[in-house]
């Protein structure tokens, strides 16, 4: 229980923000077959026809 008392809301919010930023950077930088429509690492949705 002592470990849980050391975690603050700010730490959780910063971690979530960092994850979102890293995800968006991966989508921008990596090719579509890795991070894009139908990508194996980050799937951003359906491929457009």
N, C-alpha and C positions, 0 to 999 in steps of 0.2 A: 504494500500500500504506500510505502514511502516513495517509491519510484513514481507513482501516479501523481503525487502531490508536487513533484518537481516540474511537471509539464504544465505550461501556461497556455492560455488561449492565443497569445501572440505567437508562440512557437508553432502551434497547430496552423494558424493562419499563414504564417511565413512558409511553412512546408507546403501547404496547398497552393499558394501563389507560385512557389518555385516549380512545382510539378506542372502547373498550367503553362508557365513560361517555357519550360523545357519541351513540353509537348508541342507547343506552337513553333518553336525553333526547329524541332525535328521535321514537322510538316513542311516548313519553308525550305530547309536545306536538303533533306534527303530526297532521292528520286521517288516517283509515284509508285513504283512497284514495291517499295519498302514502306513509305509513309504517304499514302494518298488513297484515292478510290480503289478499294480492293487490296490495299497494301497488307503485307504480312506482319508488320510491326505495329503500325497505326493505321487502322482502317477508317477513313473519313467518310465513307458512304458508298453509294452505288456509282459505278462508272457511267459516264454519259455516253449515249450512243451517237 
